[in-house]
């Protein structure tokens, strides 16, 4: 019984999506602290300030969703009403981390 429980937990951990670091931020939401555009800006996500960039300019105070994380810089997009609808995690292979 012990072996079966431990094996199940190990397998589950191996196949779960990352919930920490840059990869764990994909799909998370935050707020723009300093205007974000292609040149950069600042966002606040999970109690931390991050450098961010966006294809389209996003003004201060807007809600954003993280689409990519590379070298401590997040790529974000403005949050829309469709982003508020819960998705099936199997749909995109990502799990949103909630606190």
SVG drawing of the C-alpha trace seen along z (x, -y; Angstrom):
<svg xmlns="http://www.w3.org/2000/svg" viewBox="-16 -54 33 56">
<polyline fill="none" stroke="black" stroke-width="0.4" points="0.0,0.0 2.8,-2.4 4.7,-1.6 1.6,-2.2 0.8,-5.5 4.4,-6.8 4.5,-5.6 1.2,-7.4 2.5,-10.7 5.8,-10.4 4.0,-9.8 1.6,-12.7 4.5,-15.1 6.4,-14.1 3.4,-14.9 2.0,-18.0 2.6,-21.4 5.2,-23.7 3.8,-25.9 7.0,-27.8 9.5,-30.0 8.9,-31.6 7.1,-28.6 4.6,-28.6 3.6,-32.2 2.1,-31.3 -1.6,-32.0 -1.4,-34.0 -2.9,-37.4 -1.6,-40.7 -1.7,-44.4 0.3,-46.9 2.4,-49.1 4.2,-51.1 2.9,-51.3 3.9,-48.1 4.7,-48.1 7.2,-46.4 10.0,-48.4 9.1,-47.1 7.3,-48.1 6.5,-46.7 3.7,-44.4 2.8,-43.1 2.0,-39.4 1.9,-37.2 3.4,-39.8 6.4,-40.5 7.3,-43.2 8.3,-41.8 9.7,-43.3 7.2,-42.9 6.6,-43.5 3.6,-43.5 3.0,-43.7 0.3,-46.3 0.6,-49.2 -1.1,-48.5 -1.7,-51.5 -1.0,-51.6 -3.6,-49.9 -4.9,-47.4 -5.3,-43.7 -3.0,-41.5 -2.4,-37.8 1.0,-36.2 1.6,-34.5 5.3,-33.8 8.3,-34.1 11.9,-34.3 15.0,-35.5 13.0,-37.2 10.8,-39.2 7.2,-38.3 5.2,-38.8 1.7,-39.9 -1.6,-40.7 -4.6,-42.7 -7.1,-40.6 -10.4,-40.2 -13.7,-38.8 -12.9,-35.5 -9.8,-35.2 -12.1,-35.2 -13.9,-32.1 -12.4,-28.9 -10.8,-26.7 -10.4,-23.0 -6.7,-22.5 -6.4,-19.6 -7.3,-22.1 -3.9,-23.8 -1.8,-21.6 -1.4,-24.4 -2.8,-24.6 -3.4,-27.9 -1.9,-28.2 -4.2,-29.9 -3.4,-31.2"/>
</svg>
